[in-house]
């Protein structure tokens, strides 16, 4: 089986780090480059900078939160679960509200990205749990 050759904890750490960096970078871009971000993705001028930039700060902080388990997967397992839940919640939010934007396609692509991250983290977490259970039984 291919999964026996993979180092699941390393892949889980790497995935959490990349998911976290994605949110940190996206949050920074939204906060510091609000106008170019909106022009590129939504082809409109932003109207309410406060809430847009607030979402950038939130994404930045969420990204820091996502990286916490990289140091100690066992100790911060609950953070991994909350990270997966937040990605699933993001998918639901994006799909339910895409029609409120001038370019729904980009929102659907964002939902696809968040969904992919949720599935990837879920699979790696399940495999890691199985690996822990198997090593405890031996």
N, C-alpha and C positions, 0 to 999 in steps of 0.2 A: 504494500500500500504506500502511496506517495507521501502521506502525512507522517509516516515513521521516519522518513529521511529529513523532514523539515524540523527546524528548531522553533517550535510553536511559541515559547516565551519571547524569543528574540523577535519573531514576526509580530506578535501582539504588541510588544514595546515599540517597535518601528511604526506600526500602524497607528497606535495612539499618538506617537510623536508627530506623524504626518497629519493626522486629523487635527491635532492641536495647532500645528504650524499653519495649516490652511485657515483656521479661524482667526488666529493672531494676525496673519498677513491680510486677510480679507477685511477684518475689523480696522486695521490701520489704514488700508486703502480707502475704505468708506469714510473714516473720520478725517483723514488729511487730504484726500483727493475727491471730495464729494462731487463737485461739478463734473470733472472728467469721467468719474465712475458712472454718473447718471447719463451723461451724453453717450458714453460707449455702450452701456447695457440697456438703457431705456429710451434713448434718443429724445429725451426731454430735459428741461431745466428743473433742477430740484426746487421745491417750494418751501418746505418746512425743514430747515437745516437742523433744528434742535433734535427732532425725533430721528432723523437720518443719522446724525452723528452719535446720538445716544445708542442706536443699534450698532454702530461701529465699536463703541466702547464695550458694549455687551459682548459682541463677538470676540473681541480681544481678550476679555476676562474669561469667557467660556473656553477659549483656546488654552489659556494658562491652566484652567481646571482640568482639561482633557489630558494634559501632559503629566499631571501629578502621579498617576499610577506607574509611569515608566520606571521610576526609582524602585518601587516595591509592589509588584503585582498582587501578591497575597494580601498585604496590609491594606491596600487601597482598592480591593476588588469592587467594593460598593461604588466607587467612582467610575469604574469601567461600566457597571450596569447603568448608572445615571447617564453616562456619556451615550451609551446605546439608546437609552430612552429619549434623550434630548435629540438625537438624530432622527428617530422615528417621529417624534413630535414635530420636528422641522419639516419632514416630508408631508405630514398631514396639513400643517399650516400652509405650506407653499401650494399644495394642490387645491386646497379649499379657497385660497385667496389670489391665485394667479390671475383670475379674470379682472381683478381690481387694478392691474398694471397696464400700461400701454403696450408692453411687449411680453405677453404671457409665455412665449416660447422660452425665454431665458429663465423664467421662474420654473418652468417644467424641467429644464436642464439642471437647475439647482436642486430640485427635488430628486432627480435621478442621482446626482452626486451624493446628496445626503443619504439617500436610500442605499447606495452602494457602500458608503462608509458604515452604515448600520449593519448591513449584511456581513461585510468583511469582519467587523469587530465581533459580531455575534458568533460567527463560525469559529474564529480564532479563540474566543472565550470558551465556547463549548469544547473545543479540542483541548484547550489548556486544562479545563476542569476534568476532562476524561484522563488526561495525562497525570494529573495530581492524584486522582482516584486510583489509577492503575499502579502508581508508584507506592501509594499507601498500602495497597493490598499485597505487594511483594515484600 
